[in-house]
Amino acid sequence: MRTRTYARSIAVTSAALVALSACSGGGDDSGDSASGGDASGGGEKQVNIYGTDGNMGSTLGEDFEEQGALAGMSGTLPLTELSGDFTDRLLTVDPDLGNTFNYAGETYDAIVITALAAQLAGTNDANVFKAYVNGTTTGGEKCDTFQACIEIVNAGGNPDYDGISGPLAFVDAGEPAAASFGIQQFGDDNAIDDSQTEFVLAGDEANATTDEGPAPAAPGTTGEQLVIGTLLPLTGDLAFLGPPEVAGARLAVQEINAAGGVLGQDVRLEEGDSGDATTDTATQTVDRLLQAGVSAIVGAASSTVSLNVIDRITAAGVMQISPANTSDQFTTYNDNGLYFRTAPPDVLQARALADLLAADGNNTIGILARNDSYGNGLAENTVENLLAGGLSEDQVVSVIYDPNAANFDAEVQQMVELNPDGIVVIGFNESSRIIEGLNENGIGPQR
């Protein structure tokens, strides 16, 4: 794998999303916008197609039968260069994962952080151990496994867990100050070509919290069993993320218990389905998990689903920690200090995505984003970064679409008329139908 890593300091600012109900301008003066002819009329213009974490996975290619339908499509997603040892351990939990490990590391880390915080607090009461969560990721003695970290705790020390998706380093809001992103690309077989994957770091660890939390409980403190629930997408439009996340959760609990557990007992895992925003599955699962006595819930993957249940979880005095929520709304959400995430906020991914678009030389860019907290937030932040990078408002056009629409013909036609250098699709499983439409109109990734 090719790796290029750099650090950036990102400031969260607000900007109005450029949303147009009709897109025009920025196209080819020849009028041959459907074919994407270049300005000189000397051949076809290949439009660059990009995705983001909601659709950048080999499972997207399963919707395409024609060879090369996604060839060359690239995009960004929160992704750490996972070690072969970790992926091998995941495969012992679920041998059917294949090569899909999206958010497995973030899920694993969410459970380890929760377990360390409970042991430091000496209790399974989330209203108490929430104050220790941020401090487990910064400031103390470095450790990268639960075994190593719990040894530090048992010796009366303060662990700084970097973990699988490190560097972690939470800010006061309970989210990473910096994060690793993968730049991935589809090959001719419509699957991610791992040989083309690059890694970049966005954010700055210097912004991490300086609050280490209260004094820890006495080393070796025992107490009631820590029960952790999962609210992960076993069904719905993010179901492709479910298996690696579930495997990460199960592996973490197995390894925590093999190292002696928490508060003198094995950690118990209660699993549940989040579904998606079109169902009431998440609410039903949360109610069942609360009845089962969980102290923390890992999930949901979808920001919109989490927004639907966060009040229900935190009002019960239970901690929520998501491995995949990226909406900026959670940074300032009134959660009584009970919401955390190991996934980075969209303000960080937007910078990595904007840098990719700029590096590829795109002078005009169309963005197709689903109308929810994830799509709107990532689109808005990406536009802000592109404008800050020197593009003008008429060079960046966003179209927000209904992900439950019967078809996306109108949105695709807007991109045909715009005829940009690059098109970004910020979506979930509906992305395949959008990309099919782009291909049919000669402005998709198909080679």
KOLMI-26588 format. One record per atom (N, C-alpha, C): residue in one letter; x, y, z. Coordinates in pm, whole numbers, plus 50000, padded with zeros to 5 digits. Layout:
<atoms>
aXYZ;...
</atoms>
This chain:
<atoms>
m500834988050000;m500005000050000;m500875012650000;r500475022549926;r501165035349928;r500645043450044;t501525050050114;t501105057750232;t501675071650226;r500835081550242;r501325095250258;r500555101250375;t501275105750474;t500655110350598;t501085124550628;y500135132950663;y500455146550703;y499425151050805;a499795160650886;a498895165450990;a498415179350955;r497145181850986;r496575194950963;r495785199051087;s495755211851114;s494915216951221;s493655222451158;i492515216951198;i491235220551137;i490385228351237;a489875239751197;a488985247451281;a487565245551233;v486635243151327;v485245241251289;v484605254951270;t484135257451148;t483455269851119;t482145266651053;s481275276551044;s479985274150979;s479985280850843;a479325274550750;a479205280050615;a477905275650556;a477365283850470;a476095280150404;a476385270750290;l475625260250281;l475775250550172;l475265256650043;v476055254749939;v475625259349808;v474645249149754;a473365251949764;a472345242349721;a471525248649609;l471515242449495;l470815247649380;l469765237849335;s468595242949301;s467555234049251;s467745230949104;a468535239049035;a468875236248895;a470325239948874;c471055231248807;c472485233648786;c472725237148640;s473405248148619;s473785251648482;s475085259348488;g475725260848376;g476995267748375;g478115258248410;g479335262348385;g480505254348416;g480715243048318;g479825241748219;g479925230648125;g480735234348003;d480735225547909;d481495226947786;d480745235847688;d481445245647631;d480815254947540;d480335248347411;s480805236147385;s480405229647261;s478975225047264;g478385224347385;g477005219747399;g476885204847404;d478005197547389;d477955182947393;d478165178047535;s477305182747627;s477515179747768;s477295165247801;a476435158347730;a476165144347764;a477375135647738;s478125138947635;s479295130847604;s480535135547676;g480455147247739;g481605152147814;g482755156147725;g482505161747607;g483595165747518;g484445176447581;d485755176247555;d486615186447615;d486485199547539;a487125209947594;a486935223347539;a487435224447396;s488395216147359;s488935216947224;s488165208247126;g487235200347176;g486465191547091;g487255179347048;g488445177247107;g489315166447064;g489195154047149;g488035148047161;g487895135647237;g487035137447359;e486725126147423;e485835126347538;e486575130647664;k485855137447748;k486365141547877;k485955131147980;q486925125448053;q486605115748157;q486335123148286;v485105122548333;v484745129048459;v485245120448574;n485895126548672;n486365119448791;n485195117448887;i485005105248934;i483915102249026;i484495098549162;y483885104049268;y484375101949404;y483245097349495;g483615089449593;g482665085449696;g483205089349833;t482445085849936;t482875088250074;t482555075750155;d482705076550286;d482645064550369;d481315056950359;g480235063550322;g478955056850312;g478835047550193;n479745048750096;n479655040049978;n481005034549931;m482105038349996;m483415033649953;m483715020050014;g483205009749950;g483444996149994;g483204986649879;s483864975249881;s483724965749771;s482294960849754;t481484961749860;t480094957449849;t479324965949748;l479744978449726;l479084986749625;l479184980049488;g480304973849461;g480514967549331;g479624955649304;e479044950049410;e478154938549391;e476884942249315;d476574955149308;d475384959649236;d475644961549086;f476884959249043;f477254961548903;f477754948648840;e477204945248724;e477604933148654;e478674935748549;e478674947648492;e479584950548382;e480984953748434;q481984947148378;q483374949348414;q483734964148398;g484414969648497;g484884983448488;g483844994048515;a482664990148566;a481615000048591;a482015010248696;l482905006448786;l483375015648891;l484865018648878;a485485014048773;a486945015048760;a487415029548772;g488335031848863;g488895045148880;g488155053848978;m486935050149019;m486225057949120;m487025057449250;s487285068949309;s488055069549432;s487295077349537;g487795077549657;g487105084849762;g487795083449896;t487205089749996;t487785089950129;t486875082950229;l487475077750333;l486725072050445;l487645071450565;p487085072950686;p487915071050804;p488505056950799;l489815055750796;l490435042750778;l491865043250830;t492185033350910;t493535031750961;t494195020150886;e495475020850868;e496195009850805;e496264998350906;l495294989350897;l495174978650994;l496294968550978;s496774963651090;s497824953551086;s497244940151044;g498084931850983;g497654918550946;g497254910451067;d497894912951179;d497544905851301;d496104908851344;f495724921651337;f494364925351377;f493334919451282;t493574920551152;t492604915051058;t492514899851070;d493634893351099;d493594878851121;d492744875451243;r492864883451347;r492054881151468;r490574883351439;l490284893551357;l488884895751318;l488334883851241;l489154878251155;l488694867051073;l488474854351154;t489104853551270;t488794842051357;t487404843651418;v486954856151431;v485614858851483;v484574856951373;d484884862051253;d483974860851140;d484774857951014;p484914845150977;p485714841550860;p485134846550728;d483874851250730;d483234855650607;d483414870550578;l484244877350656;l484444891750635;l485084894650500;g485824885050448;g486524887550322;g487584898150343;n487484909250269;n488454920050283;n487764933050324;t486614931750392;t485864943550435;t486014945450585;f486744955850625;f487024958150766;f486604972250810;n485734978650733;n485334992350763;n484824993650906;y485415002950980;y485005006551115;y485154995351218;a485824984251181;a486064973751279;a486994978751389;g488044986051350;g488974991451449;g488325001651541;e487495010251483;e486805020451563;e485835014051662;t485185003051621;t484274996051710;t485034989251823;y486114982551787;y486984976151887;y487434986451990;d487914997851942;d488425008252033;d487325013952121;a486115015252068;a485015020652148;a484765012052271;i484844998952255;i484614989952368;i485784990052465;v487004990452413;v488184990952501;v488175003652585;i487865015052521;i487825027752593;i486765027352703;t485605021852672;t484525020752771;t484965012152889;a485615000952859;a486064991952965;a487114998453053;l488065005552993;l489105012253071;l488515023153160;a487565030753106;a486935041453184;a486185035753305;a485485024553285;a484755018453396;a485715013553504;q486835007453463;q487795002753563;q488445014353637;l488785024953566;l489365036753631;l488395042953731;a487115042853697;a486105048653786;a485745039353900;g485985026353880;g485645016553982;g484165013453989;t483455015753875;t482015013653873;t481525011653730;n480385004853718;n479755003453585;n478705014253562;d478645024353648;d477695035353635;d478245045553535;a477595046653419;a478095055653314;a478115070153358;n477215074053446;n477215087853493;n478455091153574;v479155080753621;v480425082653691;v481595080653595;f481595069553520;f482785066753439;f482895075353313;k481825082753279;k481925091753163;k483035101953180;a483335105753304;a484345115953330;a485755110953304;y485925097853287;y487235091853265;y487495088553118;v486465089353035;v486595084652897;v487655092352820;n487545105452815;n488505113352736;n489935111052783;g490115110052914;g491455108452969;g492125095352935;t491335085252895;t491965072552857;t492685073452724;t492445084252649;t493015085452514;t494155095452503;t494525101752611;t495545112152601;t496215114552735;g497425119552731;g498095124652849;g498925114952930;g498505102552943;g499185093353033;g500255085152966;e500415072853014;e501425063652962;e500875056352840;k501595056652730;k501135050852604;k500925035752616;c499835030952556;c499565016652548;c498655014452428;d498765002852364;d497975000652244;d497154987852248;t497064981452363;t496184969952382;t495494971252517;f494354964552533;f493684964852663;f494594958752769;q495274947852734;q496164941252830;q497214950952883;a497864958152792;a498904967552834;a498324979052915;c497164983952873;c496544995252943;c496054991353083;i495464979453095;i494934975553226;i496074972953325;e497224968853273;e498384967253361;e498814980853417;i498724991253334;i499035004753382;i498035009053488;v496745006353462;v495695009853558;v495915002353689;n496224989553681;n496394981453803;n497634985253882;a498554992353814;a499744997253884;a499545011353937;g498315016453923;g498015029953973;g498335040853875;g498585037253749;g498945047253650;g497785051953565;n498095060553469;n497095066453380;n497375062053238;p496505053953176;p496765049153041;p496425059452934;d497195059452828;d496895067352709;d496755057352595;y495515052952569;y495245042352472;y495215047852330;d496115042952247;d496125046752106;d495335036852022;g495405024252055;g494515014351997;g494675011851848;i493625005651792;i493645001451652;i493465013351558;s492565022551593;s492255033751504;s492945046551548;g493975045351632;g494685056651687;g495025067351583;p495445079051629;p495905082151763;p494805084951865;l493535084951826;l492405087951917;l492555101951973;a493135103952092;a493355117352145;a492085125852140;f491125122652226;f489845129552227;f489965144052271;v489135152452211;v488955166252256;v487895166152366;d487625177952424;d486655178652533;d485275173452494;a484935174552365;a483625170152318;a483525155052304;g484625147752331;g484565133252327;g484675127252188;e485565132752106;e485775127951970;e487225130451932;p487735123451830;p489165124551796;p489565138551750;a490715143051800;a491285155651755;a491945154051619;a492375142051589;a493005138951461;a492585124851424;a492595121951294;a492165108751251;a492825104951121;s492965091951101;s493505086550977;s492365084350878;f492615088250754;f491655086050646;f492325078150535;g491545069250475;g492035061950361;g491545068550233;i492405069050133;i492005072749998;i492035059849918;q490855055049879;q490765042149813;q490225043649671;q490455033349591;q490065033749451;q489545020149407;f488495020449323;f487955008149268;f488775003849146;g488924990649131;g489624985249016;g488664980748908;d489194974348804;d488374969748692;d487334959348733;d487594952448845;d486654942148891;d485574947848981;n485474961348988;n484454968349069;n484624965949219;a485824962249258;a486154960649400;a487284970349434;i487424973449563;i488504982149605;i489854975749574;d490724983349509;d492074978849477;d492994983149592;d493284973849682;d494074977249801;d495464982449767;s496004978549652;s497344983049617;s497394998049590;q496215004149568;q496145018549541;q495805026849665;t495575020249778;t495145027449899;t496275035949955;e495925048349987;e496845057450054;e496215061650187;f497035065850281;f496535070350411;f497015084550438;v496105092650489;v496445106450526;v495905109050667;l496495118350735;l496075122150869;l495525136350865;a494315138150914;a493715151550920;a493475155051066;g493685167651101;g493495172051237;g494825174051307;d494775176151438;d495985179151515;d495795174051658;e496645164751700;e496565159251835;e496755169951943;a497375181051906;a497605191652004;a496295197452055;n495195195051982;n493895200152026;n493205190952125;a493845179952163;a493235170452257;a493025176952394;t492095171252469;t491795176552602;t492995175952695;t493025185252789;t494045184752895;t493425180153026;d492125177253024;d491415172653143;d491525157453153;e492305152753247;e492515138353264;e491405131653343;g490455139453393;g489375133653471;g489705132853619;p488765127853701;p488985126953846;p490075116853881;a490465116854006;a491405106854053;a490785092954036;p491555083153992;p490995069853968;p490705062454097;a489855052254085;a489585043454199;a490845035554231;a490875029254345;a492025021254385;a492255009954284;p493515007054252;p493794996154158;p493134983054202;g492574975954104;g491954963154135;g490554963954192;t489964975954191;t488594977454242;t487644968054168;t486784961354241;t485794952454181;t484414958754194;g483464953254121;g482124958854124;g481164950854039;e480014956654011;e479004949653931;e479464948253786;q478924938253720;q479334935053584;q479074946553488;l480054949053399;l479884958853293;l479204952153175;v478064957553135;v477304952253022;v477304962852911;i477764958852794;i477844968052680;i476924962952570;g476094971952518;g475204968452408;g475744973452276;t475314967152168;t475664972252036;t474404975951959;l474504986851886;l473414992051802;l474004993951663;l474164982851592;l474914982751467;l474044977951351;p474374982051227;p473484979751113;p473534965451059;l472684956951113;l472554943351061;l471614943150941;t470744953150932;t469844954950819;t469874969650779;g469254972750665;g469134986750623;g470234990950528;d470285004050501;d471155008950394;d472625009850432;l472975006650555;l474385005550592;l474734991450637;a473934981650596;a474134967950643;a475514962450605;f476154967950499;f477474963150462;f478514966250570;l478224976250657;l479134979550765;l478924970650887;g477814963550894;g477484955751012;g478494944951046;p478824935850952;p479714924650987;p481064928851045;p481814938250983;p483094941851044;p482944948751179;e481884956651196;e481674963151325;e481334952951432;v480464943651400;v480114933151496;v481334924951532;a482154921451432;a483364913751459;a484304921451550;g484434934651527;g485284942851613;g484804943051756;a483484943751776;a482914943851911;a483154930551980;r482884919651909;r483054906451970;r484514903752005;l485424907651914;l486844905551939;l487304913452062;a486854925952074;a487254934052189;a486814927752320;v485574923152326;v485074917052449;v485824904252480;q486094896252378;q486864883952400;q488224887052460;e488904897052406;e490264899952450;e490284907152584;i489274915152612;i489164921352745;i488964910652851;n488084901152824;n487814890652922;n489014881352938;a489754878952829;a490954870652839;a492014877352925;a491964890752934;a492924898253014;a492434900453157;g491324894153194;g490844895153332;g489554902853348;g489024908453239;g487744915353246;g487824929153311;v486684933653359;v486564946953419;v485844945753552;l486364952553653;l485764952453786;l485664938253843;g486614929853802;g486674916253855;g485734906453789;q485064910653680;q484124901853612;q484314902753460;d483824892453390;d483784893153245;d482834904053200;v483184911053094;v482264920453029;v481234912352951;r479974916452959;r478924909552884;r478504918252766;l478344912052649;l477954919152528;l476524915752493;e475714926052475;e474324924452430;e474224930652291;e473954922552190;e473984927552053;e472594931852004;g472584941751914;g471314946451859;g471484953051723;d470394953251649;d470344958851514;d469874973351519;s470534981951443;s470104995951435;s469124998351321;g469094988951220;g468304991951101;g468795004751038;d467875012250977;d468235025350923;d467155035450959;a467265047450904;a466375058250943;a464945056450891;t464705046650805;t463365044450753;t462545035050841;t463165029550946;t462475019951032;t462545024451177;d461815017451262;d461845019951406;d462725009651477;t463555002851401;t464384992151457;t465274997151569;a465915008451549;a466855013451650;a466165016351782;t465015022551778;t464285025651902;t463935012851976;q463465002851903;q463124990151966;q464354983452026;t465464983951955;t466694977952006;t467174985152130;v467144998452128;v467585006152244;v466735002552366;d465435001852350;d464564998252463;d464944984552519;r465224974952430;r465604961552476;r466944961852548;l467894969452495;l469214970252558;l469144976852695;l468324987252706;l468174993852836;l467554984352938;q466594976552895;q465984966752984;q466984955953026;a467984953352938;a469004943352969;a470074948753063;g469984961453100;g470894967253198;g472234971553146;v472304975653019;v473584980052964;v474034993153028;s475334994653040;s475905007253087;s476315016252971;a476575010052856;a476985017552737;a476445010552614;i476185018452511;i475725013252382;i476695018052274;v477245008552199;v478165011652090;v477365012551960;g477305024251901;g476515026651781;g475775039851795;a474985043151701;a474775036151576;a475855039851475;a475785033451357;a476705037251250;a476205049851180;s474925050451153;s474315061951086;s474135073551183;s474575085451142;s474385097251226;s472905100251247;t472105098451141;t470675101251153;t470015091751252;v470385079051247;v469825069351343;v470235073151485;s471485076951505;s471925080951639;s471155093051689;l470915102651601;l470155114451641;l468725110751681;n468215099851625;n466865095451659;n466785089051798;v467915083951849;v467865076551976;v468765082152084;i469575092052055;i470535097052153;i469865101952281;d468755108852268;d468075113952387;d467535102452472;r467065092052407;r466535080452478;r467645073652559;i468825072752499;i469955066052565;i470505074452680;t470815086852652;t471455095152755;t470495098652868;a469205099852839;a468225102552945;a468165091053044;a468525079052999;a468535067353087;a469845066253166;g470725075953148;g471995075653219;g472975065653161;v472805062253035;v473655052552966;v474555059952867;m475775055352856;m476715061552764;m476485056252622;q476615065052523;q476585061052383;q477935064452322;i478535054952253;i479805057352186;i479735051252047;s479815059551945;s479655054851808;s480995052751740;p481105041751664;p482325039551587;p482275045851448;a481125051651410;a480985055951270;a480215068951251;n479635074751354;n478935087451338;n479935098351301;t479635106051198;t480545116751157;t479895130551153;s478585131451173;s477915144351165;s478475154051269;d478695166451226;d479205176651318;d478205180451427;q476945176651411;q475935179951510;q476285174551648;f476985163251653;f477265156951783;f478315164451863;t479115172651797;t480185179851867;t479625188751977;t478505194951952;t477915204252049;t476565199452102;y476225186752079;y474915181652119;y474795181452271;n473605184752322;n473345184752466;n473105170352512;d474185163452544;d474115149052573;d474435145652718;n474515155652805;n474845153452946;n476195146352961;g477085148952866;g478415143152873;g478465128152853;l477415122352791;l477315107852778;l477495102952634;y477745111752541;y477945107452402;y479415109252363;f479975098952301;f481355099152253;f481395092252116;r482495093852045;r482665086651919;r484145084551889;t484455073151833;t485815070351789;t486005074051643;a484905076651572;a484975081551434;a485175096651435;p485895101851339;p486145116351335;p484945123851280;p484745136351320;p483655144451266;p483905148051120;d482825151451051;d482905154450908;d483835165950876;v484055174750971;v484945186050943;v486345181050908;l486735169350960;l488035163650927;l488015156350794;q486985147950770;q486925140850643;q486765150650527;a486035161350549;a485825171150442;a487155177050395;r488085178750488;r489385184150449;r490165174050365;a490125161350409;a490805150950332;a490195149550192;l488845150550185;l488165149450055;l488485161349966;a488455173350022;a488775185349943;a490205185049893;d491125180049976;d492515178849932;d492645169149816;l491885158049821;l491905148349711;l491385154549582;l490275161849593;l489695168249475;l490665178349415;a491335185849499;a492285195849451;a493515189149388;a494005178449453;a495195171549403;a494965165649264;d493715161949235;d493395156249105;d493135166948998;g493245179549036;g493145190448939;g491745193848895;n490725190848976;n489355194048940;n489085209048957;n488685215448849;n488365229748855;n486875232348871;t486045222948830;t484595223948852;t484145210848916;i483305212149018;i482945200449099;i481445200449126;g480815189049103;g479425187049139;g479345177449257;i478495180649353;i478335172149471;i476885167449478;l476695154349484;l475375148449503;l475355142649643;a474535148249731;a474555144149872;a473145140849920;r473035129949994;r471745125850049;r471285136050153;n469995137850161;n469415147850251;n469225141950391;d470315141750468;d470245138150609;d471435144750678;s471595142350806;s472645149250881;s474035145850828;y474205133750781;y475495129550726;y475755136450592;g474825135150499;g475025140750366;g475145155850367;n474255162450438;n474295177050443;n475575182150508;g475945175750620;g477125180450693;g478405178750615;l478595166950554;l479825164550480;l479885173150354;a478745174850288;a478715183450170;a479055197850206;e478435202750312;e478665216650353;e480135219050386;n480725210050463;n482125211850501;n483065210450382;t482725201750289;t483565200150170;t483515212650084;v482315218150063;v482185230649989;v483005241650056;e482915242650186;e483655253050259;e485155251850235;n485665239550238;n487095237450216;n487505240250072;l486655236649978;l486975239349837;l487005254349809;l486055261649866;l486045276149846;l487255282549913;a487595277450032;a488775282750101;a490055279550023;g490005268749943;g491165264949864;g491305272449734;g490345281349704;g490505289849587;g489445288449480;l488555278349489;l487495277449390;l486415287749420;s485705291949317;s484615301549335;s483295294149348;e482265301149391;e480975294649415;e480375288749289;d480665294649174;d480105288949051;d480895277049000;q481995273749068;q482775261849032;q482435249749117;v481645251649222;v481265240749313;v479755241149331;v479085230949285;v477615230549290;v477155218149365;s476315220049466;s475785208949544;s474315206749512;v473965194249497;v472565190249478;v472225180349590;i471245183849670;i470825175349781;i469625167049737;y469705153949753;y468645145349703;y467975137349815;d466765132849788;d466015124249880;d466495109849861;p467135103849962;p467665090249943;p466585079749922;n465325083149953;n464235073549937;n463435075949808;a463965084449720;a463265087449595;a463175075149507;a462155074949421;a461975063549329;a463105062749229;n463635074149188;n464775074349096;n465545087449115;f466695088149053;f467545099949067;f467855106148930;d466905104548839;d467095109548702;d467325124548699;a466565132048778;a466675146648775;a468045151148825;e468515144648932;e469805148448988;e470935144948891;v470835133348829;v471845129448730;v471855139448614;q470675143648568;q470585153048457;q471235166448494;q471105170448620;q471765182748663;q473285181548651;m473805169848679;m475255167748664;m475635167548516;v474785161848431;v475045161948286;v475145176248236;e474205184548280;e474195198548236;e475385206348292;l475785203048414;l476935209748474;l478235205548406;n478335192648371;n479525187048306;n480805191048379;p480895187448507;p482065191748586;p483275182848560;d484405186848615;d485595178448609;d485445166548704;g484795168848817;g484645158248917;g483255158448979;i482755146549014;i481465145149081;i481665137049208;v481175142049319;v481245135049447;v479855129849481;v479765116949513;v478495111049555;v478605107949704;i477845115349785;i477835113149930;i476535105949963;g476615092649969;g475395084949988;g475665071450050;f474605063550063;f474695050050116;f474445040250000;n473585030350022;n473415020149919;n472675025149795;e471995036649805;e471355042349686;e472385047749587;s473645048549631;s474695053749545;s474835045749416;s474585032649422;s474745024349302;s473795028749192;r472565032549228;r471605036849126;r472015050449068;i472575058949152;i473045071949103;i474205069949006;i475135061349044;i476305059148959;i475905052248829;e474935043148835;e474435037148712;e473905047848617;g473185057748673;g472665068648592;g473775077048533;l474825079648610;l475965087248559;l476645079548445;n476795066548464;n477415058348358;n476575058548230;e475265057248245;e474385057148128;e474455070148050;n474795080948119;n474875093948054;n476315097948019;g477235088548030;g478585091047986;g479425099548076;i478975101648203;i479775109748294;i480075102248424;g480005089048418;g480295080648534;g481715075448532;p482025066448626;p483385061148633;p483685050448530;q482665045348463;q482855033948372;q483915036648267;r484855027348257;r485955028648159;r485695019848038;
</atoms>
